[in-house]
């Protein structure tokens, strides 16, 4: 492999690692919101799947010829689709909350119900809308204005040129990718430096003590479950509105469960979850990138890496 090919393979691997780590990072944040308030949420997978489906279907529906030109405009259409995806994730999370908090259903069973419900609903409507789903409208784009040489135009009078490799790694991403990175730091700061964060951790560690101090335990748990659903919805929206542009049956392929492992790996901290997500993202990227390095290795074994890592993390942490 020549120097140019090696450089291309390295850049492609880094980009794939970042792309695969985004939904895992957001899923881990979803788990942190809920579990820090004392609610086990294994329904992240289902929330992501439902949000991916509804976001994509909204995007497709608003791109039809009979829709007004205002709604067909890509920024408006994608904003609405993203909002529907977030709302879907939040609604699924609230269903989990009603079952587990109000009706005292076992939280593992409730989360399993969410996953099975999402798989069934999306599978049914996917089959019903096969013809519509074949269409691929615009995706959420890169927020930076640039040309092919990565001349970034951040303002009318502020333009600078980056080397191609660095520019592609840092500035050739969609808006949700940058937003996920910002959310890691915002959630980490809020969790340990705000009143909300203190109440959340108090409820999660000792709800009875929190109740005696006058904290509304149920309100905190419902609020955090809502935020958990929004994060899961954003992860699902990334898959269909930013990453691939289409929907497939069960397309989350276990990312919600991997996100839970990443959350545990990161010790229920957003910064730790980001590190774990990058590790898992790298393992997933290897499935597609090893051939670029000229390494002949059974792809089935490479495909097992993320799930082997999940088992190791759950066993060791």
C-alpha positions in Angstrom: 0.0 0.0 0.0 1.4 3.4 -1.0 1.6 6.5 1.1 -1.4 8.1 -0.6 -3.5 5.0 -0.2 -2.5 4.6 3.4 -3.4 8.2 4.2 -6.8 7.8 2.5 -7.4 4.6 4.5 -6.6 6.3 7.8 -8.8 9.3 7.1 -11.6 6.9 6.0 -11.2 4.9 9.2 -11.3 8.0 11.4 -14.4 9.3 9.6 -16.1 6.0 9.9 -15.3 5.8 13.6 -16.8 9.2 14.2 -19.9 8.3 12.1 -20.5 5.1 14.0 -19.9 6.6 17.4 -22.5 9.4 17.1 -25.7 7.3 17.6 -23.9 5.3 20.3 -22.9 8.5 22.1 -26.4 9.9 21.9 -27.8 6.5 23.1 -25.4 6.5 26.0 -26.6 10.1 27.0 -30.1 8.8 26.8 -29.2 6.0 29.3 -27.4 8.5 31.6 -30.5 10.7 31.8 -32.7 7.9 32.8 -30.4 5.8 35.0 -29.0 8.8 36.9 -32.6 9.3 38.0 -33.1 5.7 39.1 -34.9 4.3 36.0 -33.4 1.5 34.1 -33.9 2.1 30.4 -33.2 -0.8 28.0 -35.8 0.5 25.6 -33.3 2.9 24.0 -33.0 0.6 21.0 -36.8 0.8 20.4 -36.9 4.6 20.9 -34.1 5.0 18.4 -35.8 2.7 15.9 -39.2 4.5 16.1 -37.6 7.9 15.8 -35.5 6.8 12.8 -38.7 5.6 11.1 -41.0 8.6 11.9 -38.3 11.1 11.0 -37.6 9.5 7.7 -41.3 9.1 6.8 -41.9 12.8 7.7 -39.0 13.8 5.5 -40.4 11.7 2.6 -44.0 12.9 3.1 -43.0 16.5 3.0 -40.9 16.0 -0.2 -44.0 15.0 -2.3 -45.0 17.2 -5.2 -48.4 18.0 -3.7 -46.9 19.6 -0.6 -46.5 23.3 -0.5 -43.2 24.8 -1.7 -42.6 26.2 1.8 -42.7 22.8 3.5 -40.8 21.2 0.6 -37.8 23.5 1.2 -35.0 21.3 2.6 -34.3 23.3 5.8 -38.0 23.5 6.8 -38.7 19.9 5.9 -35.6 18.5 7.7 -36.3 20.7 10.8 -39.9 19.3 11.0 -38.7 15.7 10.4 -36.1 16.1 13.1 -38.7 17.5 15.5 -41.0 14.6 14.8 -38.2 12.2 15.5 -37.4 13.8 18.8 -41.0 13.9 19.8 -41.4 10.2 18.9 -38.4 9.3 21.1 -39.8 11.3 23.9 -43.3 9.7 23.6 -41.8 6.2 23.7 -39.8 7.2 26.8 -42.9 8.6 28.5 -44.7 5.3 27.8 -41.8 3.5 29.5 -42.2 6.0 32.4 -45.9 5.5 32.8 -45.5 1.7 32.8 -42.6 1.6 35.2 -43.3 4.6 37.5 -47.1 4.9 37.6 -48.0 1.2 37.2 -44.9 -0.2 38.8 -44.2 -2.6 35.9 -40.7 -4.1 36.2 -38.4 -1.7 34.4 -36.6 -4.4 32.4 -40.0 -5.8 31.2 -41.2 -2.3 30.3 -38.1 -1.6 28.3 -38.5 -4.9 26.5 -42.1 -4.0 25.6 -40.8 -0.7 24.1 -38.3 -2.6 22.0 -40.8 -5.2 20.8 -43.4 -2.6 20.1 -41.0 -0.5 18.0 -39.8 -3.5 16.1 -43.4 -4.6 15.3 -44.7 -1.1 14.4 -41.9 -0.1 12.2 -41.8 -3.6 10.5 -45.5 -3.4 9.7 -45.5 0.2 8.4 -42.3 -0.4 6.5 -44.0 -3.3 4.7 -47.1 -1.1 4.0 -45.0 1.8 2.7 -42.3 0.0 0.7 -42.9 2.0 -2.5 -42.7 5.3 -0.6 -39.6 4.3 1.3 -37.6 3.8 -1.9 -37.3 7.6 -2.2 -34.3 9.4 -0.8 -34.8 13.1 -0.1 -32.2 15.6 1.1 -30.2 14.9 4.3 -29.1 17.1 7.1 -26.0 18.8 5.7 -22.7 20.2 6.8 -23.2 23.5 8.6 -19.9 24.9 7.3 -19.8 26.5 3.8 -16.7 25.2 1.9 -15.5 24.2 -1.5 -13.7 21.0 -2.5 -10.4 22.2 -1.1 -11.8 22.8 2.4 -11.7 26.6 2.2 -14.0 27.3 5.2 -16.2 30.4 4.9 -17.3 31.0 8.5 -18.2 34.6 7.7 -18.1 36.9 4.8 -14.7 38.3 5.8 -13.3 35.2 7.6 -12.1 32.4 5.3 -9.2 30.0 5.8 -7.8 27.0 4.0 -7.1 23.6 5.7 -5.2 20.6 4.5 -7.6 18.2 2.8 -7.1 15.3 5.4 -7.6 17.6 8.4 -10.4 19.4 6.8 -12.3 16.2 6.0 -11.9 14.9 9.5 -12.9 18.1 11.3 -15.3 19.9 9.0 -16.9 17.3 6.7 -19.6 16.2 9.1 -23.3 16.8 9.5 -24.9 19.1 12.0 -26.0 16.3 14.4 -22.4 15.1 14.7 -21.3 18.4 16.0 -24.4 18.7 18.2 -23.7 15.4 19.8 -20.2 16.5 20.8 -21.6 19.7 22.3 -24.3 17.8 24.2 -21.7 15.6 25.8 -20.1 18.6 27.5 -23.4 20.4 28.2 -24.9 17.3 29.9 -21.7 16.6 31.8 -21.6 20.1 33.1 -25.3 20.2 34.0 -25.2 16.9 35.7 -22.5 18.0 38.2 -22.9 21.8 38.4 -26.6 22.6 38.4 -29.5 22.2 40.8 -31.2 19.8 38.3 -28.1 17.6 38.2 -27.9 17.5 42.0 -31.6 16.5 42.2 -31.2 14.0 39.5 -28.3 12.3 41.2 -30.1 12.4 44.6 -33.2 10.8 43.2 -31.1 8.1 41.5 -29.0 7.3 44.5 -31.6 7.5 47.3 -35.2 8.5 46.2 -36.5 8.2 49.8 -33.9 10.6 51.1 -34.6 13.0 48.2 -38.3 12.8 49.0 -37.8 13.8 52.6 -35.8 16.8 51.4 -38.9 18.0 49.4 -37.7 16.9 46.0 -40.6 15.7 43.7 -39.1 12.3 42.8 -41.7 11.5 40.2 -41.3 14.8 38.4 -37.6 14.4 38.3 -37.9 10.9 36.9 -40.4 11.9 34.3 -38.4 14.9 33.2 -35.3 12.8 32.8 -37.1 10.1 30.9 -38.4 12.8 28.6 -34.8 14.0 28.0 -33.7 10.4 27.6 -36.3 9.9 24.9 -35.2 13.1 23.1 -31.6 11.9 23.1 -32.6 8.5 21.7 -34.8 10.2 19.2 -31.8 12.3 18.1 -29.8 9.1 17.7 -32.5 7.6 15.5 -32.8 10.8 13.5 -29.1 10.7 12.8 -29.4 7.3 11.2 -32.1 8.2 8.6 -31.8 12.0 8.3 -28.0 12.4 8.3 -26.1 9.1 8.0 -27.7 6.9 5.4 -30.9 8.6 4.1 -33.2 5.6 4.0 -34.9 3.3 6.4 -34.5 -0.5 6.8 -36.3 -2.9 9.1 -34.5 -3.2 12.4 -31.8 -0.8 11.2 -30.5 0.1 14.6 -28.9 -3.4 14.8 -28.3 -3.4 18.5 -26.9 0.1 18.8 -29.2 0.9 21.8 -27.8 -2.1 23.7 -24.2 -1.1 22.8 -25.0 2.4 24.1 -26.0 0.9 27.4 -22.6 -0.9 27.5 -20.9 2.3 26.7 -22.8 4.1 29.5 -21.5 1.5 31.9 -18.0 1.7 30.5 -18.0 5.4 31.0 -19.2 5.1 34.6 -22.5 6.9 33.9 -20.5 10.0 32.9 -21.0 11.7 29.5 -17.2 12.2 29.0 -16.6 8.6 29.7 -19.4 7.6 27.4 -17.9 9.6 24.6 -14.6 7.7 25.0 -16.4 4.4 25.1 -18.4 5.3 22.0 -15.3 6.1 20.1 -13.8 2.8 21.0 -16.9 0.9 19.9 -17.2 3.1 16.8 -13.6 2.1 15.9 -14.5 -1.5 16.3 -17.5 -1.1 14.0 -15.5 0.9 11.5 -13.0 -1.9 11.2 -15.8 -4.0 9.6 -15.7 -1.8 6.5 -12.1 -0.4 6.6 -9.8 -3.4 7.0 -9.9 -4.1 3.3 -8.6 -0.6 2.6 -5.5 -1.5 4.4 -5.1 -4.6 2.3 -5.6 -6.9 5.3 -7.4 -10.2 4.5 -9.4 -11.2 7.5 -12.8 -13.0 7.8 -15.4 -10.2 7.8 -17.6 -12.3 10.0 -15.1 -12.3 12.8 -14.5 -8.5 12.4 -18.3 -8.0 12.6 -18.3 -9.7 16.0 -15.9 -7.2 17.5 -18.5 -4.6 18.7 -20.6 -7.3 20.4 -17.6 -9.0 21.9 -16.6 -5.7 23.3 -20.1 -5.3 24.7 -19.8 -8.6 26.6 -16.3 -7.7 27.9 -17.5 -4.3 29.1 -20.6 -5.7 30.8 -18.5 -8.4 32.5 -15.6 -6.2 33.5 -17.3 -3.0 34.6 
